[in-house]
């Protein structure tokens, strides 16, 4: 009997989800004119073949293509979401009426319900339960008390009352209406099952797989040893210069993953393959700065040589890590390219599910949105395609061939 009440309440609030041109009686319908997921996959630059070009100007063409495409993608998603919100506000009353089908509901829209006081909403809920199931708030309180006191027969009587009311309601319907109700329940169950199977499959195949490999990359022991060597070389240069040195926290891509998770860009209702790291705790755990309050007596050439050793070490690290990242990005992009028809299928299933529940499907603005969301998650990591590149070696200009750098310029 608890399930009956849960399903009833769930349907009330399910009707407040986004509503479709595919359904009957929807208000504010119009054909959606927007850019498709395939358009943005072609607009975004492909992962670079060489993630360690050294010279910054070689990254320019990638950046000039990536930044406008990412901005346009975000704008498209935002425009669709705003259209969905507006459409939902226009059709929420009709969806609630269709989903709830209760005499006491009186066709209140979302906006009207928000304006109602707590007492008014409570009164409306009581009338709905009374008219539909013949159960008052006193009955519910008595049943709750019986549950607490483990009075089995009282619970049985309450269940019989609820079942009797439901049966009485069914008897008032024609045979055709009862058969339609059965078919509706079957359709909803079938569509919900399809959605619950397809959505996680798509997530695991693209984003989930990429996140797993990024986290594996972060844990690569050889890479960790290379980073440790770079940190030690940087510390040695800081000692030569008499500058404080703060050893970087070894978080690498876990930091990117944390930020994406906190923004909700890596998960769409499904757990990631590993637990999220608390970024705040990671940053709090940073080691104390090594003072190096006085410089040693090393020559400018020794400082320049030490600076160059750091650059060589960083380039070696880039040559080890960047190809692995490019492979992840390339496979991710390939999966997205071949999966767009399945994302559209997911959008269709979600729309038909709402159609079966509320009589109104989702609008055209929703068609393609799940694919766009998946591309946005990919783009968030694509933007770091050159993240390992150390840039050009300016050590000669910094030391013997130029001015000695100020505090902090060699501690990165």
C-alpha positions in Angstrom: 0.0 0.0 0.0 2.9 2.3 0.6 3.8 1.8 -3.1 0.4 3.2 -4.1 1.0 6.4 -2.2 4.6 6.7 -3.4 3.5 6.3 -7.1 0.7 8.8 -6.6 3.1 11.5 -5.2 5.7 10.6 -7.8 3.3 11.2 -10.7 2.3 14.6 -9.3 6.0 15.7 -9.3 6.9 13.8 -12.5 4.4 16.1 -14.2 6.6 19.1 -13.4 9.4 17.8 -15.5 10.0 19.3 -19.0 7.2 18.8 -21.3 6.4 18.3 -26.4 5.4 19.0 -29.7 4.8 15.2 -29.8 1.9 15.4 -27.3 -1.6 16.6 -27.6 -2.9 19.8 -26.1 0.5 21.4 -25.4 0.7 25.2 -25.3 3.4 27.3 -26.9 4.5 24.8 -29.5 6.9 25.8 -32.2 9.5 24.1 -34.4 12.9 24.3 -32.8 15.7 25.8 -34.9 19.0 24.9 -33.3 22.4 23.4 -34.0 22.8 19.7 -33.9 25.4 17.6 -31.9 27.1 16.6 -35.2 27.6 20.3 -36.0 29.5 20.9 -32.8 31.6 17.7 -33.2 32.7 19.1 -36.6 33.3 22.6 -35.1 35.5 21.4 -32.2 39.1 20.8 -33.3 40.3 17.2 -33.3 42.7 16.2 -30.5 46.2 17.4 -31.6 48.6 14.8 -33.0 51.5 16.4 -31.0 50.7 17.6 -27.5 54.2 18.8 -26.9 55.0 21.3 -29.7 57.2 23.4 -27.5 56.4 26.6 -29.2 53.2 28.3 -28.0 52.4 29.7 -31.5 51.8 26.1 -32.7 48.9 25.9 -30.3 47.3 29.1 -31.6 45.3 27.5 -34.4 43.8 24.9 -32.0 42.8 27.6 -29.5 41.3 29.8 -32.1 39.0 27.0 -33.2 38.3 25.5 -29.8 37.3 28.6 -27.8 34.6 29.9 -30.2 33.2 26.4 -30.6 33.0 25.8 -26.9 31.3 29.1 -26.3 28.8 28.4 -29.1 28.1 24.9 -27.6 27.5 26.4 -24.1 25.2 29.0 -25.7 23.2 26.4 -27.6 22.7 24.2 -24.5 21.7 27.3 -22.4 19.2 28.4 -25.1 17.6 25.0 -25.2 17.3 24.8 -21.4 15.7 28.2 -21.3 13.2 27.2 -24.0 12.4 24.0 -22.0 11.9 25.9 -18.8 9.5 28.3 -20.5 7.6 25.5 -22.3 7.3 23.7 -19.0 5.8 26.7 -17.3 3.2 27.0 -20.1 2.2 23.3 -19.9 2.7 22.3 -16.3 -1.0 22.5 -15.4 -2.1 20.3 -18.3 0.7 17.7 -17.5 -0.3 17.6 -13.8 -4.0 17.2 -14.7 -3.2 14.3 -17.1 -0.7 12.6 -14.7 -2.7 12.9 -11.5 -6.3 12.6 -12.8 -7.7 13.6 -9.3 -10.9 15.5 -8.6 -9.2 17.6 -5.9 -6.4 18.8 -8.0 -8.3 21.6 -9.8 -5.7 22.0 -12.5 -3.2 24.1 -10.5 -0.1 25.1 -12.5 3.4 25.2 -11.1 3.3 29.0 -10.8 0.0 28.8 -8.9 1.2 26.1 -6.6 4.3 28.2 -5.7 2.0 31.1 -4.7 -0.1 28.8 -2.5 0.5 28.8 1.2 1.7 25.7 3.0 -1.8 25.3 4.5 -3.5 25.7 1.1 -1.2 23.0 -0.4 -1.9 20.7 2.5 -5.6 21.2 2.1 -5.4 20.4 -1.6 -3.4 17.2 -0.9 -6.0 16.2 1.7 -8.9 16.7 -0.8 -7.0 14.7 -3.5 -6.5 11.7 -1.1 -10.1 11.9 0.1 -11.7 12.2 -3.3 -9.5 9.6 -5.0 -9.0 7.0 -2.3 -11.5 7.8 0.4 -8.7 8.3 2.9 -8.5 11.3 5.2 -5.5 12.7 7.0 -6.8 11.2 10.2 -6.8 7.8 8.5 -3.2 8.3 7.4 -2.2 9.4 10.9 -3.9 6.3 12.4 -2.2 4.1 9.9 1.2 5.6 10.8 0.6 5.0 14.4 -0.5 1.4 13.8 2.8 0.9 11.8 4.8 2.3 14.7 3.0 0.1 17.2 3.1 -2.9 14.9 -0.6 -3.4 14.8 -0.8 -5.8 11.9 -4.6 -6.0 11.6 -5.0 -2.2 11.5 -2.5 -2.1 8.6 -4.5 -4.9 6.9 -7.7 -3.0 7.3 -6.1 0.2 5.9 -4.8 -1.7 2.9 -8.2 -3.2 2.3 -9.8 0.3 2.4 -7.3 1.7 -0.1 -7.6 -1.3 -2.4 -11.4 -1.1 -2.2 -11.4 2.5 -3.2 -9.1 1.8 -6.1 -11.3 -1.1 -7.2 -14.4 1.0 -6.9 -12.8 3.7 -9.1 -11.9 1.0 -11.7 -15.5 -0.4 -11.7 -16.8 3.1 -12.5 -14.7 3.0 -15.7 -15.7 1.2 -18.9 -14.0 -1.9 -20.1 -12.2 0.1 -22.7 -10.9 2.6 -20.1 -9.7 -0.2 -17.9 -7.8 -1.8 -20.7 -6.3 1.6 -21.7 -5.1 2.0 -18.1 -3.4 -1.4 -18.2 -1.8 -0.6 -21.5 -0.6 2.7 -20.1 1.0 1.0 -17.1 2.7 -1.5 -19.5 3.9 1.2 -21.8 5.4 3.3 -18.9 7.1 0.2 -17.5 8.6 -0.7 -20.9 9.8 2.9 -21.6 11.2 3.3 -18.1 13.2 0.1 -18.5 14.5 1.2 -21.9 15.6 4.6 -20.5 17.3 3.0 -17.4 19.2 0.6 -19.7 20.3 3.0 -22.5 21.3 6.1 -20.5 23.9 4.3 -18.3 25.2 2.4 -21.4 25.8 5.7 -23.2 27.5 7.3 -20.2 29.8 4.3 -19.6 30.7 4.0 -23.3 31.9 7.7 -23.6 32.4 9.7 -20.5 32.6 6.9 -18.0 35.3 5.1 -20.1 37.3 8.3 -20.5 37.1 9.2 -16.8 38.4 5.7 -15.9 41.4 6.1 -18.2 42.1 9.6 -17.0 42.2 8.4 -13.4 44.5 5.5 -14.4 46.7 8.1 -16.1 46.8 10.1 -12.9 48.0 7.0 -11.0 50.8 6.0 -13.4 53.8 5.4 -11.2 56.4 6.1 -13.8 54.8 9.5 -14.4 54.7 10.2 -10.7 58.4 9.5 -10.5 59.0 11.9 -13.4 57.0 14.6 -11.6 58.9 14.1 -8.4 62.2 14.5 -10.3 60.9 17.8 -11.8 59.9 19.0 -8.3 63.3 18.3 -6.9 65.0 20.1 -9.8 62.8 23.1 -9.3 63.6 23.1 -5.6 67.3 23.1 -6.4 66.9 26.2 -8.7 64.9 28.0 -6.0 67.8 27.3 -3.6 70.2 28.9 -6.1 68.0 32.0 -6.4 67.2 32.3 -2.7 63.5 32.0 -3.5 60.8 30.2 -1.6 59.7 27.0 -3.3 56.2 25.4 -2.9 56.2 21.9 -4.2 53.0 21.3 -6.3 50.4 18.9 -5.0 50.6 15.8 -7.1 46.9 15.8 -8.3 47.2 16.2 -12.1 44.0 15.2 -13.8 42.3 14.3 -10.6 42.0 18.1 -10.2 40.3 18.5 -13.6 38.0 15.5 -12.7 37.1 17.1 -9.4 36.1 20.4 -10.9 34.0 18.7 -13.6 32.2 16.6 -11.0 31.5 19.6 -8.8 30.0 21.3 -11.9 27.9 18.2 -12.6 29.6 17.8 -16.0 30.8 14.3 -15.5 27.7 12.6 -14.2 24.1 12.5 -15.3 22.6 10.5 -12.5 25.1 7.7 -12.6 28.0 7.0 -10.3 31.5 7.5 -11.6 33.9 4.5 -11.7 35.7 5.9 -8.6 35.0 8.1 -5.7 35.5 11.8 -6.1 38.4 13.4 -4.3 37.7 16.4 -2.1 39.6 19.2 -3.9 39.5 21.4 -0.8 41.2 18.7 1.3 43.7 18.1 -1.4 44.7 21.8 -1.5 44.8 22.0 2.3 47.3 19.1 2.3 49.9 21.0 0.3 53.3 20.8 1.9 54.8 23.9 3.6 56.9 26.2 1.4 60.6 25.6 1.5 62.1 29.1 2.5 65.5 29.3 0.7 65.9 32.7 2.2 69.5 33.2 0.8 70.9 32.4 -2.6 74.0 30.3 -3.0 77.0 31.4 -4.9 76.2 29.7 -8.2 77.0 31.4 -11.4 74.5 32.6 -14.0 75.6 29.7 -16.2 74.9 27.2 -13.5 71.5 28.7 -12.9 70.8 28.6 -16.7 71.9 25.0 -16.9 69.6 24.1 -14.0 66.7 25.9 -15.6 67.3 24.0 -18.9 67.4 20.7 -17.0 64.0 21.5 -15.7 62.7 22.3 -19.2 64.2 19.1 -20.6 62.6 17.1 -17.8 59.2 18.8 -18.4 59.4 18.0 -22.1 60.3 14.4 -21.4 57.3 14.2 -19.1 55.1 15.8 -21.8 56.3 13.3 -24.4 55.3 10.5 -22.0 51.9 11.8 -20.9 50.6 13.8 -23.9 50.3 10.8 -26.3 48.3 8.9 -23.6 45.9 11.9 -23.2 45.6 12.3 -27.0 44.6 8.6 -27.3 41.9 9.0 -24.6 40.5 12.1 -26.3 40.6 10.5 -29.8 38.7 7.4 -28.6 36.3 9.6 -26.7 35.6 11.7 -29.8 35.2 8.6 -32.0 32.6 7.1 -29.6 30.6 10.4 -29.6 30.7 10.5 -33.4 29.3 7.0 -33.7 26.8 7.3 -30.8 24.7 10.3 -31.8 21.9 8.2 -33.2 21.7 6.4 -29.8 21.6 9.7 -27.9 18.7 10.8 -30.2 17.0 7.5 -29.4 17.4 8.2 -25.7 15.7 11.6 -26.2 12.9 9.9 -28.0 12.4 7.4 -25.2 12.4 10.1 -22.5 9.8 12.1 -24.5 7.6 9.0 -25.1 7.9 8.1 -21.4 6.6 11.5 -20.4 3.9 11.2 -23.1 2.7 8.0 -21.6 2.7 9.5 -18.1 1.3 12.9 -18.7 -0.2 12.9 -22.2 2.4 15.4 -23.3 5.9 14.6 -24.6 9.0 16.7 -24.7 9.4 19.7 -27.1 11.8 19.7 -30.0 14.3 21.7 -28.0 15.0 18.5 -26.1 15.8 16.5 -29.2 19.6 16.3 -29.3 20.2 17.8 -25.9 21.6 14.6 -24.3 24.1 14.4 -27.2 25.1 18.0 -26.7 25.6 17.4 -22.9 27.9 14.5 -23.7 29.9 16.6 -26.1 30.2 19.4 -23.5 31.7 16.9 -21.1 34.2 15.9 -23.7 35.1 19.5 -24.6 35.8 20.3 -20.9 38.8 17.9 -21.1 39.7 18.6 -24.8 40.5 22.1 -23.6 43.5 20.7 -21.7 44.9 18.8 -24.7 48.1 20.9 -24.5 48.1 20.9 -20.7 51.5 19.0 -20.5 53.3 21.3 -23.0 56.1 23.2 -21.2 56.4 25.9 -23.9 59.7 27.2 -25.2 63.0 27.1 -23.3 63.7 30.7 -22.3 66.4 29.9 -19.8 69.1 31.6 -21.7 67.2 34.9 -21.8 66.3 34.6 -18.1 69.9 34.2 -16.9 73.2 34.9 -18.6 71.5 36.3 -21.7 68.9 38.5 -19.8 67.6 39.6 -16.4 67.3 37.3 -13.5 63.7 36.4 -12.9 61.8 37.8 -10.0 60.3 35.9 -7.1 58.0 33.0 -8.1 58.8 32.9 -11.8 60.8 29.7 -11.5 58.6 27.8 -9.0 55.9 26.7 -11.5 
